Amino acid sequence: MPRRTSRTALDRLRTPGRLTGFLKTASVCALIAGLLSPLGQAAAAPQAAEATAANDYCGSQCSDILPPGENGNATLAQILLNQAFGSQPDHAEDQLGPYANLAKGYSSLTNATINTFFNDASFGVASDQVASTLSPAGRTDVTIVRDKKTGVPHITGTTRYGTEFGAGYAAAQDRLWLMDVFRHVGRGQLTTFAGGAPSNQGLEQQFWRNAPYSEADLQAQIDNAVANNGSRGQQALADANAYLAGINSYIDASDSGRYFPGEYVLTGHKDSVTNAGTIEHFKLTDLVALASVIGALFGSGGGGEVNNAISLLAAQEQYGVTKGTEVWESFRERNDPEAVLTVHNGESFPYATKPTTPQGEALPDAGTVATEPLVYDPTGTGGDQSASKAAATATANALTSAKRGMSNALVVSGAHTASGHPVAVFGPQTGYFAPQLLMLQEIQGPGISARGASFAGLSMYVELGRGQDYSWSATTSGQDIIDTYAVELCQDDFHYLYHGTCTAMEKIEQKNSWAPTTADGTAAGSYTMRVWKTKYGPVAYRASVGGKKVAYTTLRSSYMHEADSIIGFQMLNDPDYVKSPQTFQSAVQHINYTFNWFYADSTHTAYYNSGDNPVRASGVDAEFPVWAQASYEWRNWNPTTNTADYTAASAHPNSIDQDYYISWNNKQAKDYTTAPWGDGSVHRGNLLEDRVKKLVAAGGVTRASLVKAMADAALADLRAEDVLPDLLKVINSSTVTDSTAAAAVTKLQTWLTAGGKRTETSAGSKTYANADAIRILDAWWPLLVEAEFEPGLGSGLFTAFQANLPVDESPSAAHGPTGSHAGSSFQYGWWSYVDKDIRAVLGEPVQGPLADKYCGGGSVSACRDILISTLKTAAGRTAAQVYPGDDLCSAGNQWCADSIVQRTLGGIKHYNISWQNRPTYQQVVEFTSHR
């Protein structure tokens, strides 16, 4: 077990004057689009229950977990000890083990043992569990109490200002370095701040391309949010200023006391001997920059219209216009009748549906599309091969519609539970980082009463968690709030027609340079990021349409409105506002990012899909670029404020007291089209749907049984559970005579019979049960997809469709949109296509079939030959070929290739854990009473 160094002992150690050389190769900021988590030691015995506060109606039945640990700050001394000996600061890693251990411990879970794997999330701290009590900056109107078990801050204020001051102070205590990193990401200045590692270059490029805000832009968003929201807007401004005062008070205290995060020394911002250097104070516009990063990561559905157009043109070239359009629509699955739904009672919520007669489409001329460059004038490591690769990945991530859509939710109505009270197991899959992007806290003060998780630097309110007698959570929804416009160029490449007038584009630049530091040894380099902005948003591509030169721009409804959602979060924390499922829905209607929101109290459950869904002009198809002309703009769109008419709240998928709700970024409701592809017959949401539906049918659902359903789905290989049975049905349609194929089939069938899970033979073995079968399927899937579809689609269309939807996203698939070691898996892939096609070839009924039969041209015997041939090839692939190894794992190490890693955003490292596909922060709740 790693040794621990206490907060009290080492927080105040002065930073040493000499640094050891082994840190010089450490990467400071390796945040790639991802999701991860940790393994663990033996589970600690549950500690004594905390005293129940008078305003807590959960009856000790609220629990939560957020690995790796609450403490995300470390002094230079603590970083050195961690790097040299693996020791951990107090509460930096103590939630890793319980989180990881659920993977092998869930099968015997009972309500009584839930807090072996979760924390007690009751309000308050029992007197014998108080680790420390602090009055920050000597204030008499707020205290920060930290508990012994996890070190979570419990902030209690007697004034609103003091409460928010305490929240800011606690945030800086736990996440100051991370907050500083992300304010620089949001401003496009990460490399200058933290070093020029390729991952840092890619990160700042990915976000700055879509949100190239000036200081004036950031301030304008604050002013507008305050001006448009009356007294709540004024309160939000006061809260934010108090929160900032708390952050900056901790910066001053830790600087003078020399217990600030050691990364400031390692990156050259502070001197370890003289203490020279500055940690810049935070300001209001930093919070907007932070919000823009989080919103872009998790709450901005849409985009991808140019890729859609390219694949449509490829389909029409392959098949002709009519048939090609039919093929394209069948793969797009806009409203697939077999798709799993969150609102499953048959209610329709039409949005972004296919128009009968499309208007204003601006499809590019074949072969003319070019991505708009972002990086100019690179020098040194700003223009080398690694930098170019990072830039290409950042561009793809910024412009795709297959955005990370993580998080899951399982909510069951009290009509189907053992207690008669609703039960919920839900949380966001925000990735696994060190320190974690989220932080836990409890805030109690005038007008605020909540415990839960918030993004570091935005924790003036709890963003996901529980109130006095209710709990809420969210999943990414992905409905389309981003449109692509074709602006016709005039005069030159940097002027365009706006309502008939030749108008200059606005040039926005960010110049960055870096030099080697102890933390990041990347050699010196520099570049300029340049965005050309129009009234229709930033330029993303150049092309020609009908021979006319155009620029394709992306317009997002939340652009220039990154601060607006603060009002919804303020309401969620207000016990005088949220008192029912209806008031909950009203609160989240004030959140303009694209999320699915879930609610549970002692009697009711509820669901609401948030986001500013623009009302499009009649006939506009949201799937494709349209001309930048008044006739095709959003209804009542004002380019100065980027406001428009939005669909009514009642038009958003919503529900109260449905028998159960599940969400894993699947389709929300009938006729509600989401921007990402893949909402078809097989989706990872099915893994939850099948299990929860079965529990509800049996009745008597408990917290333990719902956690078991989640944990079981978290280990399932979606391809094995929902597609492999039909593949084997084709193969076994006659006797398999080839010995290699027969042996592979036996292994796959044995694994399937055992449940098709990716799970260790025993806790900590680091070896999968049915390892050969897993290796075979991992190798087989991309081979069978190509052999099944490329002959019929043709290589051009097959390639184009892969730009819309990746073929695979297994846990070890570094090519997936979340990267390797990221936990979240099986969100994007061709499983629905394979499922529908194989069932059609078998002659089974298929609702919403593909336009053609592809496997073997529709012949069972020919399809069987293809499957057996590719299966034999896959069976012959060695583990080293399937899992080639990386910086963490040796070639052939299957378990390690799947494992979850806490990606380092600072100087503290953690061990990797066995794969689970589950939320990072997770709640288990069952309220027993109501106010």
SEZA-70410 format. One record per residue (C-alpha): residue in three letters; y, x, z. Coordinates in steps of 0.2 Angstrom, whole numbers, plus 5000, padded with zeros to 4 digits. Layout:
alaYXZ;...
//
This chain:
met500050005000;pro501750074996;arg502750135011;arg504350035015;thr506050095020;ser507049975029;arg508749905024;thr509549945041;ala508850125041;leu509350175023;asp510750065018;arg511950185027;leu511150345022;arg512450455013;thr511950494995;pro511250664994;gly512150804984;arg510750854973;leu509650754961;thr507850794957;gly507450824938;phe506050694937;leu507350554936;lys508150624920;thr506950534909;ala507050364918;ser507750224908;val509150124917;cys509049964907;ala507549914897;leu507849734895;ile506949664880;ala506649484876;gly505349454888;leu504349384903;leu503349484916;ser502649484934;pro501649594948;leu499949614955;gly499649634974;gln498949684990;ala497849565001;ala498749405005;ala499749405021;ala499249275034;pro500449125034;gln501849155047;ala502449025060;ala503348885052;glu505248885052;ala506148765063;thr506548605053;ala508448575051;ala509148405054;asn509648385036;asp507948435029;tyr506848295023;cys505448395016;gly504348395032;ser503848575029;gln503148535012;cys504348625001;ser503848804996;asp504448934983;ile504149104977;leu505149234967;pro504349404964;pro504549554966;gly505649524981;glu507349474987;asn508149644989;gly508749714972;asn509849844978;ala509350024983;thr510350174989;leu510150334980;ala509050394994;gln507950244992;ile507750264974;leu507250454976;leu505950404988;asn505250264977;gln505250384962;ala504350524972;phe503250434984;gly503150254978;ser504050184994;gln504950024993;pro506549965001;asp506349825013;his505949655004;ala506049734987;glu504149694984;asp503549584997;gln503349424986;leu502349524972;gly500649514981;pro500649334986;tyr501249284968;ala499949394960;asn498549344971;leu498649164966;ala497749204950;lys496049234959;gly496449134974;tyr496948964967;ser495148894965;ser494948874984;leu496748824987;thr497148685000;asn498748615006;ala498548715022;thr498448875012;ile499848855000;asn501048965009;thr499849105008;phe500449114990;phe502149044992;asn503649055005;asp504048915016;ala505648845008;ser506248735023;phe508048735028;gly508548855041;val507749005050;ala506748985067;ser507549095080;asp506049205082;gln506049235063;val507849295062;ala507949475056;ser509849495055;thr511449395057;leu513049455048;ser514849385048;pro515349465032;ala517049555033;gly517249495051;arg517449315045;thr517249185058;asp516949045046;val515249105038;thr513649185044;ile512249265033;val510549255042;arg509149345034;asp507349295039;lys506049425044;lys504749375031;thr505649385014;gly507449435018;val508149285010;pro510049255014;his510349095023;ile512249065021;thr513048945033;gly514948915032;thr516148805042;thr517448805028;arg517148795009;tyr518048955006;gly517049045019;thr515348975012;glu515749034995;phe516349205001;gly514749225010;ala513749174994;gly514649314985;tyr514449444998;ala512549404999;ala512349414980;ala513149584980;gln512049644994;asp510549594984;arg511049614966;leu512649714964;trp511949834951;leu511149704941;met512649594941;asp513649744935;val512449774921;phe512449594915;arg514349584915;his514349734903;val513049654892;gly514049494890;arg515549604886;gly514549704873;gln514849864883;leu513149904891;thr512950074882;thr514650134888;phe514150084906;ala512350124907;gly511850244893;gly511350234875;ala509550204876;pro508950104861;ser508449964873;asn510249954879;gln510949964861;gly509849824856;leu510249714871;glu512149724869;gln512049694850;gln510849544852;phe512149454864;trp513749514857;arg513349454839;asn513349274845;ala514749284858;pro516049414853;tyr517249354866;ser518949434869;glu519749434886;ala520849294881;asp519349194875;leu518449214892;gln520049164901;ala520349014890;gln518548944894;ile519048954912;asp520648864910;asn519848724899;ala518448694911;val519648674925;ala520848574916;asn519548454909;asn518648414925;gly519948354937;ser519648384956;arg517948454953;gly518648584941;gln519948634954;gln518548644967;ala517448754955;leu518948874952;ala519248884971;asp517348914974;ala517349054960;asn518849144968;ala518049134985;tyr516349194978;leu517249344969;ala518149384985;gly516449404994;ile515749514980;asn517249624980;ser517249634999;tyr515449704998;ile515949824985;asp517349894996;ala516249905011;ser514749985002;asp515950104994;ser516750165010;gly515150165019;arg514250255005;tyr512750125004;phe513150064987;pro511750054974;gly511150224969;glu511150184951;tyr513050214951;val512750394955;leu511350414942;thr512450344928;gly513950444933;his515050314940;lys515050384957;asp514950564964;ser513550594977;val514450734986;thr516350684986;asn516150494983;ala517350504969;gly517250374956;thr517550184956;ile516450024956;glu517549904947;his517949744956;phe517349584948;lys518549454941;leu518349274935;thr518149324916;asp516649424921;leu515749264927;val516049184910;ala515349344902;leu513749334913;ala513549144909;ser513649184890;val512149294892;ile511049174902;gly511549024891;ala511049124875;leu509449184883;phe508849014889;gly509948864884;ser510548884866;gly509348794855;gly509548794836;gly509848914822;gly508648974809;glu509348874795;val509449014783;asn507649064786;asn507148884784;ala508048884767;ile507149044762;ser505448964766;leu505848804757;leu506348894741;ala504748994742;ala503748834744;gln504648754729;glu504348914719;gln502448914723;tyr502148724721;gly503648654712;val505048554720;thr504148394725;lys502548464730;gly503348624738;thr504548514749;glu502948414754;val502048574759;trp503648634768;glu503848474778;ser502048474783;phe502148644791;arg503848614799;glu503048464809;arg504748394813;asn503948234821;asp502148274822;pro501148124829;glu499948234837;ala501248334847;val501148324866;leu502748244873;thr503648244889;val504248064888;his502547994883;asn502847804885;gly503147784866;glu505047774868;ser506047844853;phe507547954854;pro508048004836;tyr508948164834;ala509148284820;thr507948184810;lys507648204791;pro508948104781;thr508447994767;thr509648074755;pro510248244761;gln512048284758;gly513048444757;glu511548564757;ala511948744752;leu510348834749;pro510549014744;asp510149074726;ala508449164727;gly508449344732;thr510349344737;val510249334756;ala510849484766;thr511049494785;glu512749534790;pro512849714797;leu513449724815;val513449914818;tyr514750024809;asp515150204810;pro513750264820;thr513650444827;gly512250544835;thr510950434844;gly511950274838;gly511250294821;asp509550374823;gln507950294819;ser507650224836;ala509450144835;ser509050074818;lys507449994825;ala508349924840;ala509749854829;ala508449764818;thr507549684832;ala509149634840;thr509749544824;ala508049454822;asn508149394840;ala509949334838;leu509649234822;thr507949164825;ser507648984830;ala506049044839;lys507049084854;arg506249114871;gly505848944878;met505048974894;ser504748884911;asn503548744915;ala503548584925;leu502148464932;val502848314941;val501748164947;ser502347994953;gly501947944970;ala500947804963;his499647934959;thr499748044974;ala498748044990;ser500248025001;gly501147904990;his502648024988;pro502948114972;val502348294970;ala503048424959;val502648604954;phe503948674943;gly505048824939;pro505848934926;gln504949074917;thr506449194916;gly505449354914;tyr504949484927;phe506249624930;ala506649744944;pro507749684951;gln507349504946;leu508749414936;leu508649274949;met508949284967;leu508449164982;gln509649094994;glu510048945005;ile511848885006;gln512448765019;gly514348715020;pro515548575017;gly514948485001;ile513548604998;ser511748595005;ala510348684995;arg509048814994;gly508348894978;ala508649014965;ser510149064955;phe510549194942;ala511349354950;gly513149344948;leu513249154946;ser512549114963;met514049014970;tyr512848864968;val510948854969;glu510448824951;leu508648784953;gly507948724969;arg508048594982;gly509348484992;gln509148395008;asp507948265001;tyr507748304983;ser507248444972;trp507548494954;ser507048614941;ala507248654922;thr506348714906;thr507148764890;ser507148624878;gly507748704861;gln508548554853;asp509748604839;ile511548634844;ile511848774832;asp512248734813;thr512448854799;tyr513848834787;ala514148914770;val515948964768;glu516548994750;leu517349164749;cys519049184740;gln520149334736;asp518849464744;asp517349464755;phe518449434771;his519349274765;tyr518649104764;leu519148924759;tyr519548814774;his519948644768;gly520548714752;thr521648854759;cys521149034757;thr521049094775;ala520749264782;met519249304793;glu519649374810;lys518949544813;ile518249574831;glu517749744836;gln516949834851;lys516850024851;asn515550104862;ser515150284866;trp513950364878;ala513350534884;pro511750584894;thr511650544912;thr510350574926;ala509750404923;asp509750394904;gly509550564895;thr509950484878;ala510950614869;ala512750574865;gly513150444852;ser514350304847;tyr514650154836;thr515750004833;met515049834833;arg516049724821;val515949534819;trp516949434806;lys517349264813;thr517849104804;lys518348934811;tyr516448894808;gly515949034819;pro515349214817;val514649274800;ala512849294801;tyr512349314782;arg513049344765;ala512249264749;ser512749164734;val512548974731;gly512548914714;gly513249074708;lys514749064721;lys514849204734;val514749134752;ala514549194770;tyr513349094781;thr514149064798;thr513348994814;leu514248864824;arg513548824842;ser514248674852;ser514248784868;tyr515248924859;met516848944869;his516148824882;glu515048944893;ala515948894909;asp515848704907;ser514048684915;ile514748744932;ile515248564936;gly513448504934;phe512848634946;gln514148594958;met513548414958;leu511748464960;asn512248554976;asp513248414983;pro512248304995;asp513648164994;tyr513348164975;val511548174972;lys510648034981;ser509547954968;pro508647984951;gln510147904943;thr511448014951;phe510348164947;gln510348124929;ser512248094930;ala512448274937;val511448364924;gln512348274910;his513748394914;ile512748544909;asn513048584890;tyr511548704888;thr509948644881;phe508748614895;asn507448484901;trp507848434919;phe506648364932;tyr506848284949;ala505848224963;asp506248144980;ser505148054992;thr505047904981;his505647934964;thr505448054949;ala506548084935;tyr506848174919;tyr508448214908;asn508748324893;ser510448404893;gly511548484880;asp513048444869;asn512148374854;pro513448364840;val513548204830;arg513248264812;ala514048194797;ser512948064788;gly511648144777;val511748314784;asp510048394787;ala510148504803;glu508648604796;phe509748694782;pro511448764779;val512748644773;trp514448674764;ala515948714775;gln516848564770;ala517648424780;ser516348294774;tyr514948394782;glu515748444798;trp515248374815;arg516148214818;asn517848234825;trp517648424826;asn519148524832;pro519048704827;thr520348764839;thr519348704854;asn517648694846;thr517448514852;ala516648364843;asp515848204846;tyr514248224855;thr512748104856;ala512847974871;ala511848014887;ser510747864883;ala510247944867;his509548104876;pro507748094881;asn507748024898;ser506547934910;ile506347874928;asp504747854937;gln503547894922;asp501747914929;tyr501948104926;tyr502948224917;ile502448394910;ser503448524900;trp503048694894;asn504448694880;asn503548564870;lys504248414861;gln505348304872;ala505048134865;lys504548034849;asp505848064835;tyr506748204844;thr506748354833;thr506848524841;ala507448684832;pro505948794835;trp504348774824;gly502648734831;asp502748564839;gly501148514832;ser499348464838;val499048614848;his500448684859;arg500348764876;gly501048604883;asn499348534880;leu498648654893;leu499648554906;glu499448384899;asp497648384898;arg497448444917;val498848334924;lys498248184914;lys496548204921;leu497148224939;val498248064937;ala496747964931;ala495748014946;gly497147974958;gly497548054975;val498548204968;thr499048334981;arg500148484981;ala498648594981;ser497748504966;leu499348514956;val499648694960;lys497748724954;ala498148634938;met499648744935;ala498648904940;asp497148864929;ala498248834914;ala499148994918;leu497549094914;ala496948994899;asp496949064881;leu497648924871;arg496748974855;ala495048974865;glu495248814874;asp495948704859;val495548794843;leu493948894845;pro492848744847;asp493148684829;leu493048864822;leu491348874830;lys490848704823;val491148764805;ile490248924808;asn488748844816;ser488648714803;ser487148814797;thr486248954805;val487149114807;thr485949244800;asp487049404801;ser486649494817;thr488449554820;ala489249384817;ala487849304827;ala488149414842;ala490049384841;val489749194841;thr488649204856;lys489949304866;leu491349184861;gln490249034865;thr489849104882;trp491649134886;leu492148964880;thr490748884891;ala491548984906;gly493248904903;gly494049024890;lys495149104903;arg495849284903;thr495449324921;glu494749474931;thr492949484936;ser493549494954;ala495249514962;gly495949694958;ser494449744947;lys495749764932;thr494249714921;tyr494149544912;ala492649444913;asn492049414895;ala493049554890;asp492149574873;ala492449394868;ile494249414872;arg494349574862;ile493549484847;leu494749334847;asp496249444849;ala495649544834;trp495049394824;trp496549274826;pro497749364814;leu496349404802;leu495749224801;val497449154799;glu497849264784;ala496149234776;glu496349044779;phe498149024772;glu498749164761;pro497649124746;gly498248944745;leu500048974750;gly500249134741;ser500949294749;gly502749254747;leu502649084755;phe501449144768;thr502649284773;ala504149164773;phe503249044785;gln502949194797;ala504849214798;asn504949034804;leu503449044816;pro502449204821;val500649194819;asp500149244836;glu500749274854;ser499349334864;pro499749414881;ser499649594873;ala500549544857;ala502049664857;his502549584840;gly502749414848;pro504549354852;thr504349394871;gly503649574868;ser502149644877;his501849644896;ala502949494897;gly501849364905;ser502449214894;ser501149184880;phe500549064867;gln502248984865;tyr502349024846;gly500849034834;trp499948954820;trp498648864832;ser499248694826;tyr499048734808;val497348814810;asp496748664821;lys497348534808;asp496648624793;ile494948654801;arg494848474806;ala495348414789;val494048534781;leu492748464793;gly493148284787;glu493848234804;pro495348124806;val497048214807;gln498648124810;gly500148214802;pro498948334791;leu499548484781;ala499948444763;asp498348534757;lys496648594764;tyr496748784765;cys495248854773;gly494048894758;gly495048774747;gly494348624758;ser492548674756;val491548684773;ser490348824766;ala491848924758;cys492848904774;arg491248964784;asp491149114773;ile492949164777;leu492749134795;ile491149234797;ser491849374786;thr493449394796;leu492449374812;lys491249524808;thr492849624804;ala493549584821;ala491949614830;gly491949794823;arg493749834829;thr493649944845;ala494649904860;ala495750054856;gln496149974839;val496449804846;tyr497449874861;pro498250034855;gly499150084871;asp500950114875;asp501950204888;leu501050114902;cys499250094896;ser498050204888;ala497250144871;gly495850024874;asn496349964891;gln496249784889;trp496749724906;cys498249844906;ala498849784889;asp498949604895;ser499649654912;ile501349604918;val502649734921;gln504249724931;arg505449794918;thr506649914927;leu508449864926;gly508849994940;gly508050134949;ile506650044959;lys504950034950;his503449914954;tyr501649904950;asn500949804936;ile499949644939;ser498549544931;trp499149424918;gln499749244922;asn500649124911;arg501749044924;pro503549024930;thr504449174938;tyr505249064951;gln504148924956;gln504348774968;val502948664976;val503748514984;glu503348344992;phe504748265001;thr504148145015;ser505748045018;his507448015012;arg509247985019;
//
